[in-house]
Amino acid sequence: MKIALVGYGKMGKLIEQLAPEYECEVALKLDEFNNAGFAGLTPENFAGIPVAIEFSIPSATVENVERLAALGVHVVVGTTGWLDELPRVTAAVEKNGTALVWSPNYSVGVNVFFRLVAEAAKLLSDQPEYGSWAWEIHHSTKKDAPSGTLLKLVDEMKKSGYARHIDVSSNRAGAHPGTHEIGFDSSADTITMRHTARSREGFARGALKAAQWIAGKKGVHEFSEVLFK
């Protein structure tokens, strides 16, 4: 399957390297130079390309998706920091009959971690002696803080019935690929749950799994649907 990369930074280059393992061919690479002002999102460029993987910047994501949907192209969005615009993105996808997969994090392990944290929060929701925290560290060039992944973890805790305060904090330093930690503490004991990424490889592999899955689909989907449904 031919795919396009919209955004060709470190993640785009890693996706290109791994694409053959997923029977994908990177037929188009767009970056800030050849897609300035969205100039690269044309019918000619996307002829014969059914899926785009978008790892760009939050300020460009929504219009990238709208323009890709208008071209009939399915999109896997890996950029974070744009979710306030999800209703607008959903409207564009539905209007054009295309499909989109989004996630704050395409690591398989992190998506399992979401579920484990949700279950722990559910079990402790009626135990008022347990306070909680959510913490992360990422490399110094990551643009959003807290990250989409940490916000998703907190949201999963709340949806599971944990209604008490959750202390949220973020650090940005060095080249760290990402650690997320959820903790529960009482006077009697502490429970700590942590996911640590060793590299960006897990994110790239997850995005390629989603690109394979999305062909022939319609509508807006979370990555958890790719993995667990």
C-alpha positions in Angstrom: 0.0 0.0 0.0 1.3 3.4 -0.9 1.3 6.0 2.0 2.2 9.6 2.3 4.1 11.2 5.2 2.8 14.6 6.2 5.5 15.8 8.4 9.0 14.4 7.8 10.9 14.9 11.0 12.4 12.2 13.3 9.1 10.3 13.4 8.6 10.5 9.7 12.1 9.2 8.9 11.6 6.3 11.4 8.2 5.4 9.8 9.8 5.4 6.4 12.5 3.1 7.6 10.0 0.6 9.1 7.3 0.8 6.4 8.5 -2.2 4.3 7.9 -4.5 7.3 4.2 -3.5 7.1 3.9 -3.8 3.3 3.8 -0.1 3.0 5.6 2.1 0.5 6.3 5.7 1.3 5.3 7.3 -2.0 5.2 11.0 -0.9 7.0 13.0 1.8 5.8 16.4 2.8 7.6 18.8 5.1 7.7 22.5 6.0 9.6 23.2 2.7 7.4 21.4 0.1 4.1 21.8 2.0 4.4 25.4 3.0 0.9 26.9 3.1 -0.4 23.4 2.5 0.9 23.6 -1.1 1.7 19.9 -1.2 -1.8 18.7 -0.5 -2.9 18.4 -4.1 -4.9 15.7 -6.1 -1.8 15.2 -8.3 0.5 14.5 -5.3 -2.0 12.0 -3.8 -3.0 10.1 -6.9 -2.9 6.4 -6.0 -2.2 7.2 -2.3 -5.1 6.1 0.0 -3.5 6.8 3.4 -1.5 9.6 5.0 0.4 9.5 8.3 0.4 12.9 9.9 3.2 13.9 12.3 3.5 17.6 11.9 2.8 20.4 14.4 -0.4 21.1 16.3 -1.1 24.4 14.5 -1.1 22.6 11.1 -2.9 19.4 11.9 -6.5 20.4 11.6 -6.1 22.0 8.2 -3.9 19.1 7.0 -6.7 16.7 7.9 -9.5 18.8 6.4 -7.5 19.1 3.1 -6.6 15.4 3.1 -10.2 14.4 3.7 -11.3 16.6 0.8 -8.9 14.6 -1.4 -10.5 11.4 -0.2 -7.4 10.4 1.8 -7.6 8.5 5.1 -5.4 9.9 7.8 -3.5 8.5 10.8 -2.8 11.5 13.1 0.2 11.2 15.4 0.5 14.9 16.3 -0.7 15.9 19.8 -2.0 19.2 21.1 -4.9 19.7 18.7 -7.7 17.7 20.4 -9.8 20.8 21.2 -10.5 20.8 17.5 -11.7 17.2 17.3 -15.3 18.1 16.5 -14.1 20.2 13.5 -11.9 17.3 12.4 -14.7 14.8 12.8 -17.0 17.0 10.7 -14.5 17.1 7.8 -14.0 13.3 7.9 -17.7 12.5 8.0 -18.5 15.1 5.3 -16.0 13.5 2.9 -16.7 9.8 3.8 -13.1 9.1 4.8 -11.5 7.7 7.9 -9.2 8.9 10.6 -7.3 7.3 13.5 -6.0 9.4 16.3 -4.2 8.8 19.5 -2.1 10.8 21.9 0.4 7.9 21.8 0.7 5.0 19.3 2.8 2.8 21.5 1.0 -0.6 22.1 2.4 -0.7 25.6 1.0 2.8 26.4 -2.4 1.8 25.2 -2.3 -1.3 27.5 -1.1 1.1 30.3 -4.2 3.3 29.7 -6.4 0.3 30.5 -4.4 -0.7 33.6 -4.5 2.8 35.0 -8.2 3.0 34.4 -8.8 -0.3 36.3 -6.7 0.9 39.2 -8.5 4.2 39.4 -11.9 2.3 39.3 -10.8 0.0 42.2 -9.6 3.0 44.3 -12.4 5.4 43.4 -14.3 4.5 46.7 -11.2 4.5 48.9 -10.9 8.2 50.0 -7.7 7.6 51.9 -5.8 7.3 48.6 -4.6 10.5 46.9 -3.1 10.4 43.4 -0.6 12.0 41.0 0.2 11.9 37.3 3.7 12.8 36.2 5.8 12.7 33.0 9.1 13.6 31.5 9.9 14.1 27.8 12.7 15.6 25.7 13.2 19.3 25.8 11.9 19.9 22.2 8.4 18.4 22.9 6.0 21.2 22.2 3.0 20.4 24.5 3.1 20.1 28.3 1.3 18.2 29.8 1.5 15.8 26.9 -1.6 14.3 25.2 -0.7 11.0 26.8 -0.7 12.3 30.3 -4.0 14.1 29.7 -5.4 10.9 28.4 -4.3 9.0 31.5 -5.9 11.6 33.7 -9.1 11.5 31.6 -9.2 7.7 31.9 -8.9 7.9 35.7 -11.8 10.4 35.8 -14.0 8.3 33.5 -13.3 5.3 35.7 -14.9 7.1 38.7 -11.9 8.6 40.4 -13.4 12.0 41.3 -10.8 13.2 43.8 -7.9 15.7 42.9 -5.1 14.3 40.7 -1.9 16.3 41.0 -0.5 16.7 37.5 3.1 17.7 36.6 5.4 17.6 33.6 9.2 17.9 33.0 11.0 18.6 29.8 14.7 17.9 29.6 17.4 16.4 27.4 16.5 13.7 24.9 14.2 11.5 27.0 11.7 9.7 24.7 9.0 9.7 27.4 8.1 8.3 30.8 4.6 8.5 32.3 3.8 7.7 35.9 0.5 7.3 37.8 0.6 6.9 41.6 -1.8 6.4 44.5 -0.7 7.1 48.0 -2.2 6.6 51.5 -0.8 6.6 55.0 -0.5 2.8 54.7 1.1 2.3 51.3 1.9 3.6 47.8 1.0 2.2 44.4 3.2 3.4 41.5 2.5 2.5 37.9 5.0 3.6 35.2 5.5 3.3 31.5 8.9 4.2 30.0 9.6 4.4 26.3 13.1 3.3 25.2 12.8 5.0 21.8 10.3 6.3 19.2 10.1 2.9 17.5 7.0 1.9 19.3 5.2 5.0 18.2 6.2 4.5 14.5 5.1 0.8 14.6 1.8 1.7 16.0 1.2 4.4 13.4 2.0 1.8 10.6 -0.4 -0.7 12.2 -3.1 2.0 12.1 -2.3 2.8 8.5 -2.8 -0.9 7.6 -6.1 -1.1 9.5 -7.7 2.1 8.3 -7.9 1.1 4.6 -11.6 0.6 3.7 -12.9 2.1 7.0 -15.0 5.3 7.5 -15.3 7.6 10.4 -13.1 8.7 13.4 -11.5 6.1 15.5 -9.1 5.9 18.5 -6.0 3.7 18.2 -7.5 1.4 20.9 -10.0 0.3 18.4 -7.1 -0.9 16.1 -5.6 -2.9 19.0 -8.5 -4.2 21.1 -11.6 -4.5 18.9 
